[in-house]
Amino acid sequence: MRHGCRVPKLSKPADQRRALLRALTTELIRHGRITTTKMRAKAVQPEADRIISLAKDGSLAARRQAIGYLYDKQLVHALFEQVKNRYGNRNGGYTRILRTVPRRGDNAEMAILELVD
């Protein structure tokens, strides 16, 4: 049964899954777009939206939560400075998933996860 299971497992133990989501979220915010599998993109999307919502809040507690989640402290400071101009009037939906061609080696469904302007 999968009644209460809302988190995609991604075939990884909990600690590795958490580290993967943190790393992908950090790289998404750093570069603006990442190419990954479709399931990983769907798992990272809510995490990235949550971090951007924290940056829109701008409080000290939100900044500390973002520093605790992302791997780069300077990236958090840059995000908190830029997010008001970029997403000030948007109420969610900060990321978009675009499907691309399957991966050549194992035919996995690939996707581009990018930040919306």
C-alpha positions as CSV (number, residue, x, y, z in Angstrom):
1,M,0.0,0.0,0.0
2,R,1.2,3.5,-0.7
3,H,-1.6,5.4,1.0
4,G,0.4,7.8,3.1
5,C,3.5,7.9,1.0
6,R,3.9,11.4,-0.4
7,V,7.7,11.4,-0.8
8,P,9.3,9.7,-3.8
9,K,11.9,7.2,-2.5
10,L,14.3,7.5,-5.5
11,S,15.7,4.1,-4.6
12,K,17.9,5.5,-1.9
13,P,18.1,5.4,1.9
14,A,16.8,8.4,3.7
15,D,20.1,10.0,4.4
16,Q,21.3,9.7,0.8
17,R,18.0,10.9,-0.5
18,R,18.1,14.0,1.7
19,A,21.6,14.8,0.6
20,L,20.7,14.3,-3.1
21,L,17.7,16.7,-2.7
22,R,19.9,19.3,-0.9
23,A,22.6,19.1,-3.6
24,L,20.2,19.4,-6.5
25,T,18.4,22.3,-4.9
26,T,21.7,24.1,-4.3
27,E,22.8,23.6,-7.9
28,L,19.4,24.7,-9.2
29,I,19.5,28.0,-7.3
30,R,23.2,28.5,-8.2
31,H,22.8,27.8,-12.0
32,G,19.1,28.5,-12.6
33,R,18.5,25.2,-14.5
34,I,19.6,21.6,-14.1
35,T,19.2,18.5,-16.2
36,T,18.2,15.4,-14.3
37,T,15.8,12.5,-14.4
38,K,12.1,13.3,-14.3
39,M,11.5,11.7,-10.9
40,R,14.3,13.6,-9.3
41,A,13.1,16.9,-10.8
42,K,9.6,16.2,-9.4
43,A,11.1,15.5,-6.0
44,V,13.3,18.6,-6.0
45,Q,10.6,21.0,-7.2
46,P,8.8,21.4,-3.8
47,E,12.1,21.8,-2.0
48,A,13.3,24.6,-4.3
49,D,9.9,26.4,-4.0
50,R,10.1,26.2,-0.3
51,I,13.6,27.7,-0.2
52,I,12.5,30.6,-2.5
53,S,9.4,31.2,-0.3
54,L,11.7,31.4,2.7
55,A,13.8,34.0,0.8
56,K,10.7,36.0,0.0
57,D,9.9,36.1,3.7
58,G,13.3,37.5,4.4
59,S,13.3,37.1,8.2
60,L,16.3,36.0,10.2
61,A,14.6,32.7,11.1
62,A,13.9,32.0,7.4
63,R,17.5,32.9,6.5
64,R,18.8,30.4,9.2
65,Q,16.5,27.7,7.8
66,A,17.8,28.3,4.3
67,I,21.5,28.3,5.5
68,G,20.8,25.0,7.3
69,Y,19.4,23.4,4.1
70,L,21.5,24.7,1.3
71,Y,25.2,23.9,1.0
72,D,26.5,27.4,0.2
73,K,26.2,30.3,2.6
74,Q,27.1,33.0,0.1
75,L,24.4,31.6,-2.3
76,V,21.8,32.0,0.5
77,H,22.8,35.7,1.0
78,A,22.6,36.3,-2.8
79,L,19.3,34.5,-3.0
80,F,17.8,36.6,-0.2
81,E,18.9,39.8,-1.9
82,Q,17.7,39.0,-5.4
83,V,14.4,37.2,-4.7
84,K,12.3,40.3,-3.9
85,N,12.9,41.8,-7.4
86,R,12.5,38.5,-9.2
87,Y,9.5,36.9,-7.4
88,G,8.0,39.8,-5.5
89,N,4.5,39.5,-7.0
90,R,4.4,35.8,-7.8
91,N,2.5,33.5,-5.4
92,G,4.3,30.2,-5.9
93,G,5.3,28.3,-8.9
94,Y,8.9,29.4,-9.0
95,T,10.1,26.4,-11.0
96,R,9.2,24.6,-14.2
97,I,9.9,21.1,-15.5
98,L,10.5,20.6,-19.2
99,R,10.7,17.0,-20.5
100,T,13.6,16.2,-22.8
101,V,14.8,13.2,-24.7
102,P,15.5,9.9,-22.8
103,R,19.0,9.2,-21.5
104,R,21.1,7.3,-23.9
105,G,22.5,4.6,-21.6
106,D,19.4,3.3,-19.8
107,N,16.5,5.2,-21.5
108,A,15.5,7.0,-18.3
109,E,13.1,9.9,-18.7
110,M,15.1,13.1,-18.5
111,A,13.9,16.6,-17.7
112,I,15.2,20.1,-17.3
113,L,14.2,21.8,-14.0
114,E,14.6,25.6,-14.2
115,L,13.7,28.7,-12.3
116,V,10.9,30.8,-13.8
117,D,11.8,34.4,-14.6
